[in-house]
Amino acid sequence: MAGVLAVVLGCLLMLGVLVAGFTRYEVTERLDNSLQEVAERLEFVISALSPRQQAGDVARLPEVGPRTLAYQIMTPDGRIVLRTQNAPADPFVLTLRPGFYDRPRFRVYVAIAPGGGHYILVGEPTFHRREAERRAMLISILPMLVFLPCVWLLVRWVVRRALRPLTDLQAEIRVRGGGNLAPIPSLNLPDELSAIHAAVNSLLDRLNKALSSERAFAANAAHELRNPIAALLAQAQMLREQLHEPEAPGRLATIVAQIRRLGRMTEKLLQLSRATSGAAMADDRFDLIAVAQILAEEVQDTPPAFRDVVVSCDGLEALFVQGDMDAAGILLRNLIENAANHGTPGTVIMVALSRHGHVDIVNDCPPLPPGVLSRLTEPFVRGDSPAEGSGLGLAIAASIAGQMGARLDFLSPLPGRVGGFRVRVVLARYVAVPAARDADRLAVGTGGSTGRPS
């Protein structure tokens, strides 16, 4: 809109300059024609000169105003025989040839009287001519300058009214995402934008089909891959128990480890596919404390870590959040598994949910350098821990957190300690419900803040 206004105002200003120049040219031409016409009409004065004036006396017409035209009538030898009071005593010009001449105080026109006996010099005061030009230009430009604000307001109103449907279309497109790919409804768009509206709806339809296909593939692939890997692992374990050769247990242990690694990598890749498909953008409401407790029990029973996981709820009965429960489970599971795999063996993993909308996962480990902390959410980036891992867990967690409107904060070492690692999930939308003893208090948070609901 600013560009349209600049172009319109610039064109108006340019038009004003052109009009001013044309007006000045026309006024100058009209004034010169007037000078010439006056000189021609003064020819009759020549016949009224007395013999005494022709003999050498100078006749002066009665005094006139400063804006009046000045006249001089001269003989061919340069002697003035008649002039007005506002004409100088010396000739306007010394070269007596017909035409226009510019002098410091006058614009002069020279004409020859009939018979060639006298020259008629008519001068217009320069300040009067400039005054006339200035007034004419003001008359031409002033209305345009007065209407510039009106034009500015009118163009602004017209452009805003014309772009209002485009603003509505932009707002509709902004709310579309992995969890909402519904077609954009009719917005009474002009014909110029109808093609864009149809193209966007076509794109949303293709995206919806692509995401649905990807989610179906992730679910089916997870089911189809998990079963044969689990069966292969079970057969390898049974075979290890049945074989008694000295080298067999070691080889089978290697096979079992590689199968487990393949299973973990497959699961992480499927989780990453699910996370990047926008599954966490759903708007369901669920209790995050229940999800955390279930995951803590699963991790404690999962080899090879078998780590103790303690969940603390800060006196809360429930912590409701908005999103997809499965995606949130993947988020917390990856964070807890990361703490179990890379933490110091034999130490407890703390999962603390607070009424301020924070979920802290804390484990003991050597301190991580700042350069590693800043890159932990990149795929396949790992710390210096010798433990096996895919390098995808924190990348998956960061992707899901971003889709839920949350963020991940990393800290290492922990305050007052030489080591340790904490990852904090800062929730964006949550409702913290205290336990029964605190039932009179209800914390509702947005963007990490707490308060009472209305």
PyMOL commands that set and color helices and strands:
alter all, ss='L'
color gray80, all
select helices_A, chain A and resi 2-41+43-47+51-55+114-116+126-174+191-242+248-276+279-281+288-300+325-342+370-373+393-403+436-438
alter helices_A, ss='H'
color red, helices_A
select strands_A, chain A and resi 59-60+70-74+80-83+99-102+106-112+119-125+284-287+309-312+316-323+349-353+358-363+407-411+421-426+429-434+443-446
alter strands_A, ss='S'
color yellow, strands_A
deselect
rebuild
show_as cartoon
